Amino acid sequence: MDRNIRTVDDVLALLDGLFAPEADRWTGRGADWWDDFYADRSRPVPFFAARPDESLVAAVERGVLGGGRALDLGCGPGRNALYLAARGFDVDAVDLSSTALDWAGERARETGADNVRFHHGDAFALAGEDLTGPYDLVYDSGCFHHLPPHRRVSYLALLEQLLAPGGLFGLTCFAAGAGGMGSELSDTDFYREGAGLRGGLAYTPEALRGIFSGLTELELRRMRDEPEESEYFGRSFLWTGLFQRA
């Protein structure tokens, strides 16, 4: 008989365990899935190309992001981390996939980037150890929407722990009503129906504003579509947002 729920961490671990290992995309159990995802570099995946998010570039060029320490959550092959490093940021970048990080490391060596450090593992577990704040920028392009609802608790705690006062949080995630990119089930129905993540969760702007209500919204818009020949990544089925800590 299990009667061992005593803390919030116990509750989160229990909820994590409701998912089959192959459905997990957010803890160390999901590393093998992501390794397989990144194994074939020739696949026509738009964000495999070494092109930073158009929204990130726009914020840097407007002078909203002016340098300092940056943390890239779910960095993949390093496209945004290396862009920030080239603009003078001191960057920590983390991902569950060692395959993606090997690719990112190759790109870093090719570009001579020596101000970016790649970390393998679960960002929640590494926070306060390998990932030590405060960070002037926490950037997330495609990590947040792979979290189940209960892990938003961990995510907000991570921002609270690592984001500097006055620091900026940048987010790119699936937009609801954008042609099926991400599940639009309510949080309640998500658990009631025992559904998998279905590739990720989609969000409305109202939902994002509610979740990140402890931060000041600077921008929240649809990402701009970028043509194939563009230097930047952009797809309009994504929201892009920029928030600031008081």
LUMNUMAR-891238 format. One record per residue (C-alpha): residue number from 0; chain; x negated, y, z. Coordinates in steps of 0.02 Angstrom, whole numbers, always signed. Each point is the difference from the previous one (the first is absolute). Layout:
// LUMNUMAR-891238
resi_chain_px_py_pz
NUM_A_X_Y_Z
...
// end
This chain:
// LUMNUMAR-891238
resi_chain_px_py_pz
0_A_+0_+0_+0
1_A_-75_+166_-56
2_A_+25_+146_+119
3_A_-158_+97_-40
4_A_+62_+167_-67
5_A_-70_+134_+114
6_A_-67_+140_-109
7_A_+34_+90_-163
8_A_-147_-95_-77
9_A_+84_-163_+50
10_A_+160_+54_-89
11_A_-96_+51_-157
12_A_-94_-165_-3
13_A_+163_-96_+18
14_A_+79_+95_-145
15_A_-157_-27_-106
16_A_+20_-186_+31
17_A_+175_-2_-72
18_A_-77_+14_-173
19_A_-77_-146_-92
20_A_-188_+23_-18
21_A_+15_+22_-188
22_A_+120_+147_+27
23_A_-121_+95_+110
24_A_-83_+150_-83
25_A_-49_+101_+154
26_A_-103_-107_+120
27_A_-154_-108_-24
28_A_+115_-142_-55
29_A_+31_+97_-160
30_A_-182_+11_-52
31_A_+4_-153_-113
32_A_+151_+67_-96
33_A_-87_+166_-32
34_A_-162_-87_-49
35_A_+96_-96_-133
36_A_+85_+161_-56
37_A_-167_+88_-30
38_A_-95_-152_-67
39_A_+33_+34_-185
40_A_-63_+176_-34
41_A_+61_-6_-180
42_A_+184_-3_+48
43_A_+97_+153_-64
44_A_+37_+68_+174
45_A_+5_+191_-8
46_A_-87_+28_+166
47_A_-144_-117_-41
48_A_-77_+139_-104
49_A_-122_+117_+88
50_A_+121_+146_-5
51_A_+52_+97_+156
52_A_+181_+47_+37
53_A_+55_+157_-92
54_A_+75_+65_+163
55_A_-163_-21_+94
56_A_-96_+90_-135
57_A_+129_+140_-2
58_A_-15_+25_+188
59_A_-190_+7_-9
60_A_+2_+120_-146
61_A_+125_+114_+89
62_A_-118_+8_+147
63_A_+124_-85_+119
64_A_-128_-137_+32
65_A_-168_+78_+31
66_A_-113_-139_+59
67_A_-44_-82_+164
68_A_+30_-179_+54
69_A_+125_-105_-96
70_A_+78_-171_+26
71_A_+71_-95_-150
72_A_+125_-133_+54
73_A_+18_-149_-117
74_A_-136_+68_-112
75_A_-3_-144_-126
76_A_-143_+21_-125
77_A_-38_+172_+71
78_A_+68_+120_-131
79_A_+62_+132_+124
80_A_-139_-29_+127
81_A_-134_+29_-131
82_A_+88_+155_-65
83_A_+2_+73_+176
84_A_-183_-47_+26
85_A_-46_+89_-162
86_A_+87_+156_+68
87_A_-106_+1_+157
88_A_+110_-96_+121
89_A_-79_-123_+120
90_A_+110_-151_-32
91_A_+49_-159_+90
92_A_+104_-117_-108
93_A_+85_-160_+58
94_A_+84_-146_-86
95_A_+53_-178_+39
96_A_-78_-65_-161
97_A_-185_-38_-6
98_A_+19_-22_-188
99_A_+64_+178_-19
100_A_-138_+65_+112
101_A_-135_-89_-101
102_A_+67_+91_-153
103_A_+5_+165_+95
104_A_-179_-26_+58
105_A_-58_-27_-179
106_A_+83_+161_-53
107_A_-81_+93_+145
108_A_-172_-61_-51
109_A_+31_+46_-181
110_A_+48_+178_+49
111_A_-134_+19_+135
112_A_+129_+34_+136
113_A_-86_-14_+168
114_A_+131_+89_+105
115_A_+132_-137_-6
116_A_+9_-153_+112
117_A_+112_-147_-44
118_A_+77_-102_+141
119_A_+76_-173_-19
120_A_+150_-39_+108
121_A_+163_+54_+77
122_A_+2_+188_+29
123_A_+107_-21_+156
124_A_-129_-117_+76
125_A_-149_+107_-55
126_A_+69_+165_+65
127_A_-109_+63_+141
128_A_-139_-123_-43
129_A_-65_+11_-179
130_A_+125_+138_-39
131_A_-33_+139_+123
132_A_+87_+168_-15
133_A_+32_+136_-4
134_A_+26_+7_-189
135_A_+39_+162_-91
136_A_+94_-102_-130
137_A_+87_-168_+10
138_A_+49_-54_-176
139_A_+113_-144_-49
140_A_+39_-44_-180
141_A_+106_-158_-1
142_A_-33_-72_+173
143_A_+147_+66_+102
144_A_+135_-72_-112
145_A_-68_-176_+28
146_A_+36_+9_+187
147_A_+158_-78_+73
148_A_+108_+120_+102
149_A_-68_-50_+170
150_A_-178_+41_-52
151_A_+43_+184_-22
152_A_-23_+5_+189
153_A_-181_-55_-23
154_A_-23_+120_-145
155_A_+59_+153_+96
156_A_-109_-51_+147
157_A_-149_-12_-118
158_A_+32_+177_-64
159_A_+18_+61_+178
160_A_-166_-80_+46
161_A_-104_+47_-152
162_A_+67_+158_-82
163_A_-83_+160_+62
164_A_+104_+147_+65
165_A_+36_+102_-155
166_A_-48_-150_-106
167_A_+91_-51_-158
168_A_+90_-162_-42
169_A_+25_-43_-183
170_A_+121_-136_-55
171_A_+51_-84_-162
172_A_+139_-130_+11
173_A_+145_-79_-94
174_A_+148_+113_-34
175_A_+177_-66_+22
176_A_+105_+2_-158
177_A_-153_-14_-111
178_A_+41_-155_-99
179_A_-24_-138_+126
180_A_-173_+41_+66
181_A_+21_-57_+179
182_A_+145_-66_+102
183_A_+139_+122_+47
184_A_+75_-109_+138
185_A_+31_+93_+162
186_A_-113_-41_+146
187_A_+142_-93_+87
188_A_+42_-104_-154
189_A_-183_-35_-29
190_A_-7_-102_+161
191_A_+180_-62_-5
192_A_-25_-79_-171
193_A_-175_-62_+36
194_A_-59_+78_-161
195_A_-181_+6_-55
196_A_-81_+165_-43
197_A_+46_-23_-184
198_A_-158_+88_-55
199_A_+21_+143_+124
200_A_+129_+117_+75
201_A_+73_+150_-91
202_A_+32_+164_+91
203_A_+110_+153_-20
204_A_-73_+172_+38
205_A_+118_+12_+149
206_A_-68_-163_+70
207_A_-180_+58_-19
208_A_+40_+166_+84
209_A_+80_-93_+145
210_A_-143_-123_+22
211_A_-133_+137_-6
212_A_+102_+131_+92
213_A_-142_+26_+122
214_A_-103_+76_-141
215_A_+29_+158_-102
216_A_+50_-32_-179
217_A_-106_+96_-125
218_A_+58_-91_-156
219_A_+114_-144_-47
220_A_+37_-33_-184
221_A_+5_-130_-136
222_A_-172_-42_-65
223_A_-32_+68_-172
224_A_-12_-126_-142
225_A_-174_+2_-74
226_A_-35_-60_-179
227_A_-112_-150_-27
228_A_-145_+111_-55
229_A_+9_+108_+156
230_A_-142_+9_+125
231_A_+128_-19_+140
232_A_+127_-127_+60
233_A_+183_+50_+7
234_A_+166_-94_-7
235_A_+170_+80_+30
236_A_+69_-154_+93
237_A_-105_+59_+148
238_A_+22_+136_+129
239_A_-152_+103_+43
240_A_-6_+97_+162
241_A_-117_+107_+101
242_A_+28_+30_+186
243_A_-97_+92_+134
244_A_-23_-36_+184
245_A_+33_+147_+114
// end
